[in-house]
Amino acid sequence: MRRARNLVAIMVSLVVAGPAVAVLTADAQQSSAATAVSVGIEHTCALTTTGGLMCWGDNSEGQLGDGTTTDRVTPVNVAGLTNGVAAVSVGGAHTCALTTTGGLRCWGSNSEGELGDGTTTNRIMPVNVAGLASGVAAVSAGSSHTCALTTTGGLRCWGINSEGQLGDGTTTDRITPVNVAGLTSGVAAVSAGFRHTCAQTTTGGLKCWGSNSAGQLGDGTTRDRNTPVNVAGLTSGVAEVSVGGAHTCALTTAEGLRCWGVNDRGYLGDGTTFFQRREPVDVVGLTGGVAAVSAGVWHTCAVTAIGGLGCWGRGTEGWLGDGTTTDNNTPANVIGFLGVVAVLTPTPIPTPTPLGVPTAPTPSPTPGATTTPPPTSTPTPTQSPKPTVTFGPPISSGGNGFPTEVIVVIISTAVAVITAFLGYRGIRTARRHP
């Protein structure tokens, strides 16, 4: 039975020779300067100004690449990669590095073939990815799958494929890279996440594939896709994409931010906790002036053009950085940084009528129509405007009086959230008790 490798917080069987590197001294650490960083579930890697790569944290699967499985509380050099590294991407329990010569090397957990070396053997030092010793432009490591963008604009993926996250038209796991259907050229960027993947095209469009249980593909459905589909309303004008656990966010060329997928804890920042969004919605207060976005498993953060930093979603353990452990369904200013909103005014959430309770008859909404929920109280001059909520086709009622579509949405969202949680717990359990 394969061990759980599902996450969030999205990346040739030749072992590189060389001794394991010991933990660096404090003086050596202070002499290093970082140019980039990538964070995984329980380990982190940083690229230095000299082109070297250093990692720290959990090392139970060899994901630090130092030739051991010893956890490290301070950074250690990755074996064979003390220079010549151009980029790094940290996945669930594996890591991949792009070299300055365009080659790709990966290490760590390989139970699902996520290292792409033609085996399912864990690696404690970097190995070459089969067929990608050159010609790679970018890499994104997901929970247990990895994708690489080639210099010709093509996209190749490998690893677990249970929900079609490799995009090759199957659900067959792959231990070496395969082409993503319809994306052998014209790709500008890629982001691999928990169980789905998205790619930005050179024309500014966005396509996603894989798990869609919470609408995270943004195509208006909850149907898994094993080949890329267009994200509704984003066939052009996309500047950046970030894939999270069961939600996705896109930065537009107009510097606006839109998100979709699971939303029961406010992960989308649209001012509601409406179960899920199957199509993109605007993030409240961030329809312009956004410079970057990062979607995690349980929360999302954005940087504005003037250097402001805001986060929203689940506030457990202080994940939002706003000084509380409270969930936020709109961006909250991160303490110590410039804010993304001038005044933090909570956005009221409409109180839904309990399921099964009779209400005055109202016209059925037109499919795809936009409706504004009724206010829960009489608006005052200082009250923030309520967000617009987009509904799907008219809801049909089941025999028990409960709207069938609402029941389906609740169940599918619960499955997505529980799966992500159990996947995370499974990773920790498998790592501590192999």
N, C-alpha and C positions, 0 to 999 in steps of 0.2 A: 504494500500500500504506500503510494507516494506521500512523502511528508509535505505538510502544508507550507506553501510558499506564497501566500496571497496577501497583498497589502493594498489607503490613506489616505497617511504623508500620507510614478513614476512618479539597468539599463544595459584544427591540426593537433593533435594530441602531442604537442612538443612542450615539455617543461623547460623553462628558461633556467640554465645552469647558473649557479652562484650561491654564496652563503647567505643565510638569513641576516638581516640587519638589526643590530641591537637598538634599544631605545636611546634616542639622542639625549645629550646632556643639555642642561638649561642654557649654557652659552651657545650651543649649536642651534637650539630652537630660536633664540633671540636674534640670530643672524639671518634668519629666513624671512622673506617677505612674500605674501600671497597675492596672486593675481586673479584667482577664481576658487570657488568652493562648491562642493556638491554634498548634500546631506541625504542619508538613507534612513532606515528604520532605527538602527542602533550603531551606525558607524558613519564617519565623515572623512572626506578626502579634500585636500587643498593643493592647487597648482602653485608652484613657487616662481619667482621672477627669473630663476635660472633654468626654468623648464623642467624641474624635477617634480615628483609627486610624493606627497606624504599623507598618511592615513592614521586614524585612531578610533578607538571604541571597541565594540564587540568584534571578535575575530574567530568565533567558533567554527566558521566554515572557510576560513582562510581569506576572508574578504578584504583584509588589510594588505595582503600581497607581500608580506615580509618573510615568507618561508616558514611561518609558524601558525599555530591556532591559539596563540596566547593573546588574551585581551590586552589592549594598550590604553593607558590613561593619558599618554602624551603622544604626539605624532612620531611615526617611524617612516623611514624611506620605503618605498615600494621597490622590491628587488628588480634590478635591471632598468629602472625608470627614474634615475636620479637626474636625467636631462632628456631633452628631445620630446617632451610631452606638450601637446597643443591644447588638449581639452580632456575633461574627466566627467563621467556620469556614474552616480552611485544608485544602485537598485535596491531590491529588498535585502538580499544577503550576498550580492555580487557587485563587482565594480568593473568598469571598462574605461580604457584610456585611448585617446586618439593621438598618434604620434605626429611629429612635424613632417614626416615623410608620407603621411596619409595612410598609415597602417593602423589596424585596430587590434588591441590586446585586452583580454578579460581574465578575471580570476574570482575565486570565492565559490559559492554554492553553484552546483551544476546538475542538481537532481532532475531538472526539467530540460536540460540542454541549453540553458540560458547563456553559457559561455561561447557556444557556437563552434566548439573545437572538434565536433564529431563524436563526442562521448557524453556520458552523464556522470563523469568522475569529478568530484570537487578538486579545485586547484588552489594551492596556497601561494603560488607565484604566477605572474602573468603568462598567458599562452596566446598564440596567434588565433584569430578567428578565421575559420576556413574560407579561403577565397577572397579575403579582405586584407591582404598584406599591404595593399596600396589602394589609392583611389577613393578613400573615405573622406567625406567633408564634415560629417557631424555624427554623434551617437547619442541615443537616449536609452537608458536602462530602466525598465519597469520593475514590477514586483518580481516576476519570474520569467520575463521575456525581454528581449533587447531588439532595438531597431537601429539601422545605420543608413544615413543619407550618403549617396555616392557623389563624386564630383561631376557625374553626368546628369545629376538630378533624379536618379532612381532611388527607390526605397526597398530595403531588404530587412527582414525580421526573422527571429528564431527564438526557440524556447517553448514554453507552455502555450497551448492553442485551444484550450478547453472551450472558450467562448468565441473563438474566431479572431482573437486579438492579433494574430500574425497577418491577417488580411489576404491569405492565399487561396481563399475559396473553400477551405476545409476546416476541420477542428482537430487535425492531426498535429501532435507535438513535433517540433523540428529541432534536430541537434546541429544543423548547419543552416546558414542563411538561405531564405527563399524570397523570391520577388513578391511584392505586394501587388495584387491584381489591379491593373489599370494605372499603376504609379511607377512605371519603369523609367519615367522622365517627368519633368515639370514640377518637381517637389522642391520647396524652399526650406522647410523646417519640419521636424517631427517631435512629438512628445508621447512617450509610453508611460502608462499609469498602472493602476491596480490590475484591471482585466480589460482595459480598452486602450486604443491608440488613436491619435489624431495627427493629421498632416496638413500643413499649410502649403498651398500650391504657389507657383511663381506668378500666377494671375491674381493672387490675393484671396483665393477661395479656401474653404476649410472642409475637409473630409474626415470622417471618423469611422471606426469599426471595432468589433468585439462585443463585450458585455453591454447590454442596454436595459437592464432590469429597472433602472431608475430614470431612464430617458437621457442618460449621459452622452449618447451619440447625437442628440439634438435634431433628430429627423422626424420628430412628431410622433414616434412610436416607442414601445418598450420591447421591440423585437431585436434579439441579438443579430449581428451582421458579421459574416465572415469575409466580406469584401467591402471596400470603402463606399460610404454614402455621403451625400452632401448634407451639411448642417443647414437647417432651415434659415433663410434670411442672411446667410453668410457665404454666398457663392462668390463674393468679392469684398474688398475693403478690409481684409484681416491682416494685422501686422505681427501678431504673436499669439501663440496658443499654449496653455498649460493644462495638463491632464492630472486630475486628482484621484481620490479613491473611487467615488461613484458620481463625480461631477466634473465639469469642464468649464474653463473660462477662456475667453478670447479678447484680446486687445485690438481695437479697430484702428484703421489709419487716421480716423478722426479723433484718436486718443480717448475713445470711450471704452467702457468695459461691460461685457455681457457674459452671463453664466447660465448654465442649465444642468439638470440632473437632480440628484437627491437634495432635499431642502428641509428636512424635518427639524434641523437645528439651526437653520438660517445660513447654510453654507453658501448660498447664492447671493446674499446681500441685497435682496430685492424688497426688504421690509416685511416679509411674511415668513411663515414656516409652513406654507402650503406644500403638502407632501413631496411633490416632485414637479419639475418643469421639463417638459419634453422638447421644448424649443427655447432658444436664448431669450433672456430677460435682462433689462438694464440693471446694473448695480446702482442703488440709490446714492445720489451725490457724485457719481463717478462717470457721468456721460461725456466727460471731456477732461483733458489735462492729466491723463494717466500715462506713465512711462513704462511700467512693467508690472507683471502679475505672476503669482505663484500659487497654485492650488494644491493643498495637502489632502490628507485623508479626511480630517475632521474640520478643517478651517481653510480660509483663503486670505492672502495678503496682497496689497497693491502699493506701489510706489508712484507718487505723482511727479510731474515734470519739475516741480519746485523742491523736490526732496521730501515731501510728506510721506508718512508711512501709516497705513491703516489696515486692520484685520477684522474679520467677521466669521461667524460660525460658532462652533462649540468652544466655550470658555474654560472647560475643565483644566485644572492644573495651571491656569494662567496662560493658556496657549495664545490668547489674543494680545497679551502684553499691555492691556489697558488698566492694570492695577486691580482687576477683579477676576473672579472665576465664573462670571455670568455669561451666558450665551448672548450673542448679538446678531440680529438679522439685518443690520446695516453696518457700514464700516465704523469701527471704533478707533480713535487715535491711539497709537502706540506710545506709551510714556517715554520721554527722553528724545523723541523725534518730532520734527514738524508734523502737524496734524493734517489729515485729509479733509476734515470738516472744521469750520470755524467754531461752531457750538454743537456739542453732542446732544441732540434732541431725539429721544427715542421715537421711532415711527410707530404709531398705533397699529395694531393688528386687528382686523375685523374679527369679531366673535362669531363663529359659524353657528347656525341653528343645529341643535343636536339631531343626529340621524334618527329618522323615524318619527319625528315630531311634526304634525301637520302645520303647514303655513299657508298664508293666503296665496291663491294661484297666481303665477306670473308666467309671462310668455316664455317658451323654451328658447334658450340662446341660439342664435344662428351659428352653424359650424364655423370655427375660426374667428368668431366675433370677439371684440374687446369690451369687457364690462368692468365698471368700477364698483367694488363692493360697497354696500351701505355703511355709513359711519356708525360706530358704536355709541357715540354721544354727539351732542350738538357741537359743531366746530366752533372754536374760538379764534380770534385774530392771530394768536401765537401758535396755533396748532399746525404741524407740518402737513403738507398735502399727502394724501394716501396714494400708494403706488397703484398703477393700473395692472389688473390681473387678467391674463389671457386664458380663456377656457377652450376646451376642445369641443367635439360634437355634443349635441343634447344628451343629457344623462337619462338613461332608462332605469326604471325601478324594478328591483327583484320582487319575488313573491312575498318576501318578509317585510317589505316596506322600505328596505335600505337601498339606496341607489347602487346599482350594480357596478357602475364605473368607479364610484368612490371606493367600494370594497376592493376592487381590483387594484386600484392605486395604492391603498393602504397596505395590502398584502405584498405587492411587488416592492414597495419602498422598504417595508420591514425586512423582507428577504435580503435586499441589497445591504442594508445597514448591519443586520445580524451576520451576514456572510463576511463583510469587511472586518467586523469585530472578532469573529471566530478565526478568520484568517490571520489577524494580527496575533491573537492569543496562540494560535497554532504555530506560528513562526517562533515565538518565544519558547513554547514548550518543546518543539522539535530541536531548537538550538541548544537548550539546556539538557535535554534528555534524548540524544540521538539514538 
